Amino acid sequence: MTLPLNLPNIITIARILLVPLAVWLVITQQMWLALAVFIAAGISDAVDGWLAKRFDMKTELGAHLDPLADKLLLIALFVTLAVMQKVPAWLAILVVSRDVLIVGGVVMAWLMGRPMAMHPRPVSKVNTAAQIIFVGLVLLALAMGWSEDWIYWLGAPAVGVLTAASGAQYLHDWMRHMAENNGNSRGHEHDGGQAS
């Protein structure tokens, strides 16, 4: 039996605990340390995933915690950098709205008795990678004292398009899932009527 709090999960929890530290470092303009924490979080993400696969330590808790840790860090940094006017406010709003849409959809499906299994689509994986690269480049530019204008004007539209596409893909999958389950529910009710 695999313990829920194994080494990969402990590493993931540690990554979640880095979120407020990363935000504080950005706010206090300690950009090199903020970049170091961001890179450390990325390395820990790769390490806990490798450990879970290599030593068969995958758990249901880890499957939920790992994407949560990634999203918490990205959302926190997008919002913080937007408040500091280092990334476009509209982009931060779009990133947060997409994730709220996904969480809200999952909760609604669960409350309606039609739980939905989450399977990341290719566009979502590319979107997450683009968001990570974008935030990393912004932190690097701020740490080096470079102008972040080129990241702002080139990276922001690309991340925005990918974020919107990923949200649209999820919304399409959610609507199809709910429609299929609604049809199955009606079918069961109809069958029950015939049997009686």
C-alpha positions as CSV (number, residue, x, y, z in Angstrom):
1,M,0.0,0.0,0.0
2,T,1.4,3.4,-1.0
3,L,1.3,6.0,1.8
4,P,-0.5,9.2,0.7
5,L,2.3,11.4,2.1
6,N,5.3,9.9,0.4
7,L,8.4,11.7,-0.7
8,P,7.0,13.1,-4.1
9,N,4.0,14.4,-2.3
10,I,6.1,16.1,0.4
11,I,8.2,17.8,-2.3
12,T,4.9,19.0,-4.0
13,I,3.7,20.4,-0.7
14,A,7.0,22.2,-0.2
15,R,6.5,23.7,-3.7
16,I,3.1,25.0,-2.6
17,L,4.8,26.6,0.5
18,L,7.2,28.4,-1.9
19,V,4.3,30.4,-3.4
20,P,4.0,33.1,-0.7
21,L,7.8,33.3,-0.6
22,A,8.0,33.9,-4.3
23,V,5.3,36.6,-4.1
24,W,7.1,38.4,-1.2
25,L,10.4,38.3,-3.1
26,V,8.8,39.9,-6.2
27,I,7.0,42.6,-4.1
28,T,10.2,43.5,-2.3
29,Q,12.1,43.7,-5.6
30,Q,14.4,40.8,-4.8
31,M,14.2,39.5,-8.4
32,W,17.2,37.2,-8.4
33,L,15.9,35.4,-5.4
34,A,12.4,35.3,-6.9
35,L,13.9,33.8,-10.1
36,A,15.8,31.3,-8.1
37,V,12.7,30.2,-6.2
38,F,10.8,30.0,-9.5
39,I,13.5,27.8,-11.0
40,A,13.7,25.6,-7.8
41,A,9.9,25.1,-8.0
42,G,10.3,24.0,-11.6
43,I,13.1,21.5,-10.7
44,S,11.1,20.2,-7.8
45,D,8.1,19.6,-10.2
46,A,10.3,17.5,-12.4
47,V,11.9,15.6,-9.5
48,D,8.6,14.7,-7.7
49,G,7.2,13.5,-11.1
50,W,10.3,11.4,-11.8
51,L,10.3,9.9,-8.3
52,A,6.6,9.0,-8.5
53,K,7.1,7.2,-11.8
54,R,10.5,5.6,-11.2
55,F,9.7,4.2,-7.7
56,D,5.9,3.6,-8.3
57,M,4.9,6.1,-5.7
58,K,1.9,7.6,-7.5
59,T,-1.0,8.5,-5.3
60,E,-4.4,10.1,-5.8
61,L,-3.3,12.9,-3.5
62,G,-0.3,13.6,-5.6
63,A,-2.4,13.6,-8.8
64,H,-4.4,16.4,-7.4
65,L,-1.6,18.3,-5.5
66,D,0.8,18.5,-8.4
67,P,-1.3,20.6,-10.9
68,L,-2.6,22.6,-7.9
69,A,1.0,23.5,-6.9
70,D,1.8,24.6,-10.5
71,K,-1.4,26.7,-10.9
72,L,-1.0,28.4,-7.5
73,L,2.5,29.5,-8.3
74,L,1.7,30.8,-11.8
75,I,-1.5,32.5,-10.7
76,A,0.2,34.2,-7.8
77,L,3.0,35.5,-9.9
78,F,0.8,36.6,-12.8
79,V,-1.4,38.6,-10.4
80,T,1.6,40.0,-8.5
81,L,3.4,41.1,-11.6
82,A,0.2,42.6,-13.1
83,V,-0.3,44.7,-9.9
84,M,3.3,45.9,-10.2
85,Q,2.5,46.6,-13.9
86,K,5.2,44.3,-15.2
87,V,2.8,42.1,-17.2
88,P,-0.5,43.2,-18.8
89,A,-3.5,43.3,-16.4
90,W,-5.7,41.7,-19.1
91,L,-3.4,38.7,-19.3
92,A,-3.4,38.1,-15.6
93,I,-7.2,38.3,-15.6
94,L,-7.4,35.9,-18.5
95,V,-5.1,33.4,-16.8
96,V,-7.1,33.5,-13.5
97,S,-10.4,33.4,-15.3
98,R,-9.5,30.3,-17.2
99,D,-8.5,28.4,-14.1
100,V,-11.6,29.6,-12.2
101,L,-13.7,28.4,-15.2
102,I,-12.1,24.9,-15.0
103,V,-12.4,24.6,-11.2
104,G,-16.0,25.9,-11.3
105,G,-16.9,23.4,-14.1
106,V,-15.4,20.5,-12.2
107,V,-17.2,21.5,-9.0
108,M,-20.5,22.0,-10.8
109,A,-20.2,18.6,-12.6
110,W,-19.5,16.9,-9.2
111,L,-22.4,18.7,-7.5
112,M,-24.7,17.5,-10.3
113,G,-23.6,13.9,-9.9
114,R,-21.7,13.9,-13.1
115,P,-18.0,14.0,-12.0
116,M,-15.6,14.7,-14.8
117,A,-12.2,13.2,-15.1
118,M,-9.5,15.8,-16.0
119,H,-7.2,14.8,-18.9
120,P,-4.8,17.6,-20.0
121,R,-5.1,18.3,-23.7
122,P,-2.1,19.1,-25.8
123,V,-3.1,22.8,-26.0
124,S,-3.3,22.9,-22.2
125,K,0.2,21.4,-21.9
126,V,1.6,23.9,-24.4
127,N,-0.3,26.7,-22.6
128,T,1.2,25.8,-19.2
129,A,4.7,25.6,-20.8
130,A,4.2,29.1,-22.4
131,Q,3.0,30.6,-19.1
132,I,6.1,29.2,-17.3
133,I,8.5,30.5,-19.9
134,F,6.8,33.9,-20.0
135,V,6.9,34.4,-16.2
136,G,10.5,33.1,-16.1
137,L,11.6,35.6,-18.8
138,V,9.9,38.5,-17.1
139,L,11.6,37.6,-13.8
140,L,14.9,37.3,-15.6
141,A,14.5,40.6,-17.4
142,L,13.7,42.3,-14.1
143,A,16.6,40.6,-12.3
144,M,19.0,41.7,-15.1
145,G,17.6,45.2,-15.4
146,W,16.6,44.6,-19.0
147,S,13.5,46.2,-20.5
148,E,10.7,43.7,-20.5
149,D,8.9,45.5,-23.3
150,W,9.8,42.9,-25.9
151,I,8.5,40.1,-23.6
152,Y,5.4,42.3,-22.9
153,W,4.6,42.8,-26.6
154,L,5.6,39.5,-28.1
155,G,5.0,37.0,-25.2
156,A,1.8,38.4,-23.8
157,P,-0.3,38.0,-27.0
158,A,1.0,34.4,-27.5
159,V,0.2,33.4,-24.0
160,G,-3.1,35.1,-24.2
161,V,-4.1,33.2,-27.4
162,L,-3.0,29.9,-25.9
163,T,-4.8,30.5,-22.6
164,A,-8.0,31.4,-24.4
165,A,-7.7,28.4,-26.7
166,S,-7.1,26.1,-23.7
167,G,-10.1,27.6,-21.9
168,A,-12.3,27.1,-25.0
169,Q,-11.1,23.5,-25.4
170,Y,-12.0,22.8,-21.8
171,L,-15.4,24.5,-22.1
172,H,-16.1,22.3,-25.2
173,D,-15.1,19.1,-23.4
174,W,-17.2,20.1,-20.3
175,M,-20.3,20.8,-22.4
176,R,-20.0,17.6,-24.3
177,H,-19.4,15.7,-21.0
178,M,-22.5,17.2,-19.4
179,A,-24.6,16.6,-22.5
180,E,-23.6,12.9,-22.7
181,N,-24.2,12.3,-19.0
182,N,-27.6,14.1,-19.3
183,G,-28.5,11.7,-22.1
184,N,-27.4,8.7,-20.1
185,S,-29.4,9.8,-17.1
186,R,-32.5,10.2,-19.1
187,G,-31.9,6.8,-20.7
188,H,-31.7,5.2,-17.3
189,E,-34.9,6.9,-16.2
190,H,-36.7,5.7,-19.3
191,D,-35.4,2.1,-18.9
192,G,-36.6,2.2,-15.3
193,G,-40.0,3.2,-16.5
194,Q,-40.2,0.2,-18.9
195,A,-39.0,-2.3,-16.3
196,S,-41.7,-1.2,-13.9
